[in-house]
Amino acid sequence: MVSFKMTHIFHLALVLLISCSFVSVFGSKQSLVAPTKIGDGYRLVSLQESSDGGLVGLLKVNQKNNIYGPDIPHLQLYIKHETDDRLRIHITDAQQQRWEVPYDLLPRDKPPQQRPSKQTTIPINAAAFSSGELIFSYITDPFSFAVKRTSTGQTLFNSSTPYNSLVFKDQYIEISTSLPHDASLYGLGENSQPHGIKLYPNDPYTLWTTDQSAINLNMDLYGSHPVYMDLRNGHAHGVLLLNSNGMDIIYRGDSLTYKVIGGVLDFYVFAGPTPLGVVDQYTQLIGRPAPMPYWSLGFHQCRWGYHNLSVVEDVVENYNKAQIPLDVIWNDDDHMDGHKDFTLNPVAYPRPKLLDFLQRIHDRGMKYIVIIDPGIGVNSSYGTYQRGIAKDVFIKYNGKPYLAQVWPGAVNFPDFMNPATVSWWVDEVRRFHELVPVDGLWIDMNEASNFCSGLCTIPEGRICPNGTGPGWVCCLDCKNITNTKWDDPPYKINASGTHVPIGYKTIATSAVHYNGVREYDAHSMYGFSHAIATHKALEGLNGKRPFILSRSTFVGSGKYTAHWTGDNQGTWNDIKYSIYTMLNFGLFGVPMVGSDICGFYPQPTEELCNRWIELGAFYPFSRDHANYYSPRQELYQWETVATSARNALGMRYKLLPYLYTLTYEAHTTGAPIARPLFFSFPNIPQLYGLSTQFLLGESLMVSPVLDQGRTNVSAVFPPGTWYNLFDQSQVINSKDLTPITLDAPLHVINVHLYQNTILPMQRGGMISKDARMTPFTLIVTFPVGSTDSNAKGKLYLDNDELPEMRLGNGQSSYIDFSASASKKTVKVWSNVQESKYALDKGWYIEKITVLGSSGIGGSFAVEVEGESDILDVSKVEVVQTEHKFFDEIMKDSDVKKSMMVEVGGLKIPIGKKFTMSWNMGISW
């Protein structure tokens, strides 16, 4: 459930009005305002080798001033080449410890406990420090630094700019980097970007986790990810500022300026040089994405407003009747007793009937997930609350649990930075699982969201909430808190696009966490710590692989949770924004991501829902979810949408083995599941801003219809051969980037497979449990008319209930597929790692389809490991179809014939190595 609800419809208009007025009167787009000169920076007074092989130095302020508070006089500089591809630059107060992202929550190396000397110990003119692919250089006065790429000399980060030199105060830190004109930047979220995946100069980028709906553009939303990727002339690098405090980041096109209201400067530069390399290096630091259960790749259905269990049962049955695949049914808070976590409504969701329902869907292979918000209702008869008070688990204000309001009414917020809180939460999840054997948890409202602001008390003689008005209207007695530096910092970040106080509709920023940590510093990590505790709870239940969906995320959240993009609208603009956000979260190390299909509110048009399920069927996380106040929008509600769903989801379920292999690749290398085209084609600058198409993996391209009234789509095809996945006889042989207009009637989405690929597929089905046990088909793609080409593919299989996703546990297999077309011979073969699991499951290949060769002739043979017989050709079914080119003008003049060859009637065990070969070009 999402807190957007209906008040935010009215609130949005107010926010937009205020925003427009603010821009017109004050120029609130800070990038358009001439920057204020704040001092003359710092000078480097000493530099020496650190105990761990890095460098540690002392910086001294040049000229003190009191703009945004006094300068910190002495800073410690620490530089370390942590790997050949990762450089760290850490700057903090040399005299006093400052807040940093806790090392226990995000494990990483600590800077050495070594005070920098006040005397120069390395010649100041020896101004470069090189290792691996990155060179650190510096200027002493005013201090600035640059990072260059060793192989090309390209400057990746340069803090010497026309803007302020380094500024470092207790509650205001500023640093900039200059950028060349050809830099394309991505990342810095979470926000809804109206211009596409590339960062857009002069748009505001504010990072502060905020419960405001995703319909708000260019505003701080649910997550905080201060990382960007920079792509220039085919070379990519990444920059992370590991800092959880609120910040504005101003991108002017020729520079990027950070304005941060606390913490330290802790930069990590990742050398790449490929986009995949950057994400690999980034997730190596912050944590690899979580392994996902196989069923999570199926289709999910949810709605806020399933008033009782009978409605849920009807939804499941109607999906089955409509023959639309469905793996997971969800409950928003409708199942709860009075909106309280870990409870059941005894009337609407009586436990005996719910358990009977779960037994039936579990027997079918379906799963059930419910929502759990962090706010714990203040209620003396509520066991979860009583145990929380007894164990002292809540965030404090003046020594008492901080009081807020969310759906149950008055709530306290668990402090997940407290080990005792984590133990209590683990126990509460265990208790709830004994009550209801859910298969995953949905953690929402964890920015944290609060319907009130400030310091509140429960009013005497008044019921809160009163049960008649909207539940999101604050009914506590509250007063603003402005008398502390944490609630009213000197620099006001552009929170909510209107510079609202940072404690607005969240936990007061002067509230206190475990060990005296202020909410001011830890705020944007609340959802992250919530996910860690929930992951620990689920993992400890029965040894199964957890599935968690979280709204609020931070650096490293992908190690524990999937994400959906929050409260979107059912509009044609929002279907576009969903692609931009999905691709950004792949960069953030959260590859299991999707948006509410058809929009959260209001009811989408029938046409839009058709197009959205066609697109949403190819999100990594595919879920339809709707608002309490919107009419029903399950996919079977319109017959046309049901047809589109059967078509698109039917293909998704055939692709499940491919998608699951991509989740393994994400877990082991960080590689996004959904990727911008430039990931596979980084040397084509024309693709750097392409935001209306995307890849699944390296070579499966999705080109959805995103505009009303269209029955075609204009798509860009990077040079090479692309095969239509729905009709593999259709081929596009692209020579340039001229957009191609493709037919796209209402029930059609264009999905194309690139050359030199081997794609594993299965027959599909109505549920992933059944679909994954069907026989396999391999789709092998060569360039059209190929006589000298190679193709590669891979397949990961395992017991998806195991917590870990890896080889070597006796319950997983990995297969490399290869193919070649050379010297008039086609050859397809495999190599198998850990064959036992695949063999035990009995998986086999029933068909191999080769696209792009000149046909099949004699000398057909199949050899299978451990079986000496050559397959009798008479038992093999072969169908040859000449390819239909999209446009004969695009067909190579030297391509005499390009064929689709389907070899069926096979039964090759996936778990055994095999080789298949034949001569080309001879009629069968």
ZITA-V231335 format. One line per field, one symbol per residue. phi: phi as a letter, one per 20 degrees, with the letter a starting at -180 (. if undefined). psi: psi as a letter, one per 40 degrees, with the letter a starting at -180 (. if undefined). burial: # if it has 24 or more other C-alpha atoms within 12 Angstrom, else .. A space follows every 10 residues. Layout:
# ZITA-V231335
phi: ???
psi: ???
burial: ???
This chain:
# ZITA-V231335
phi: .cegleffff ffffffffff ffffedmfff feegfffcmd mccedbbbfe fdnecccddc febfbdfmof fffccedccb efbfdcddcd cbffdcfdfc ggfeecfafe gfecfffedf dcggfeebcc amecddcbdf bffbccccef fcmfeebbee cfegfgdbdf cbccbccecf fefddbolcd beefeofffd gmffcddafc ecfffeelcf dfdcceccdd dclnddbccd debeffbdcd dendacdecd drmcececdd fmeegfffff ffffeeofgf fdfgffefec cbaepefbff ffffffffff ffldgbdcdd dfeffeemme gmccffefcf ggffffffff ffffoecccc eceffdgfbf ddgffgffff eldefdblnd gfecccgfof cddfefeegf fffffgffff fffffcffda cddcldfeeb fdcndccfff mcecfendef feefceeccf dcecfeecff ddfeflmclf gfeflbfgfe fcegmmfegg eegfefffff fffffffffe fbmeffccdc eecbgnfffc bebdenfdde cfffffgffg fgfffffenc febadffmnf bffffffffg fffffffdfg ddbebcegee ffcgfefdff fffffffffg fgffegffff fffffffecn gffecffffe cfedgfefdf cdcbddmebd ddceeccfme dbbecedggp dcdfffbffe cddedbdfgd edfbggddce ccdefmccde ccfnrebfgf ffeefecddd ddggmfcbbc ccabbdcaff efgedaendn cbbccedcbb cblmcdccbc cddlfgffff fmfbedbcdd doeeoccelf bcddgncefe gfgfeeeccd cffdfgbgfe fffeefbcdd ddddmebegg edfbccbbee mdff
psi: iiedaddedd dddddddddd dddddefegd eehhihhgaf aiiheihihi eeeaihihhh idhiiehfii ihdhihhhhh gdidehhhhh hihedihihi hheddghiii iighhiieih ehhdegfihi hbehhhiihd hihiiihihd deehhdhheh ieaiihhhid fhhhiiiiii dehhiiagih ihheeadiih heihghhhhh giieehifih adihgfiihh hhfehiiihh hgheiiihhh hedeihhhhi faaihgihhh ebeidddddd dddddehiii iiiddeeaii hihhegdidd dddddddddd defhihdhhi haedeihfeh ifihheddgh dddddddddd ddddeiihii ihidhhhhhe ehdddddddd efeiiihfei hhhahadebh iihigeehdd dddddddddd dddddhgiei ihhiffdiih eiiahiihih ehhhieedih eehheihiii heeieddgid hhifheeefi ieehfahhee ihaifehidd dedeeddddd ddddddddde cfeihihhhi dhiihedeed iiiieagiig iddddddddd dddddddefg dgiiihheid iahiiddddd ddddddeeid hhhhhiidei iifieedhdd dddddddddd ddddeddddd ddddddddee hidhiidede geegdeedeh eeiiihadeh hhgiheiieh eihhihhiha hhhhddgeeh ihghdaehih hihgidehhh hihiifihhh iaeaaeiddd deeiiiihhh hiihfhegii iiiihhhihe eidigiieee fiihhhiiii hifehhhhii hhhgdddddd eeiiheihhh heifaibafh ihhhhehehh hhdeehhhhh hhihidhdde hhdehdhhih hhhaeighhd eiiihhiiii ehi.
burial: ######.##. .#..#...#. .......### #......### ########## ...####### ###....#.. ########## ###.###### ####...### ##..##.... #...###... ...#..#### #.######## ########## ...####### #.######## #########. ..######## ########## ########## ########## ########## ########## ########## ########## ########## ########## ########## ########## ######.##. ###.##..## .######### ########## #####..##. #..#..##.. #...###### #########. ...##.###. .######... ########## #########. ########## .##..##### ########## ########.. ...##..... ########.. #...###### ########## ########## ####..#### ########## #########. #..####### ########## ########## ########## ########## ########## ########## ########## ########.# .######..# ########## ########## ########## ########## ##.#.##### ########## ########.# .#######.# ########## ####...... .#.#.##### ########## ########## ########## #######.## ########## #######... ########## ##.####### #########. ..######## ######...# ####...... #....#.#.# ######...# #.....#### ########## ########## #...
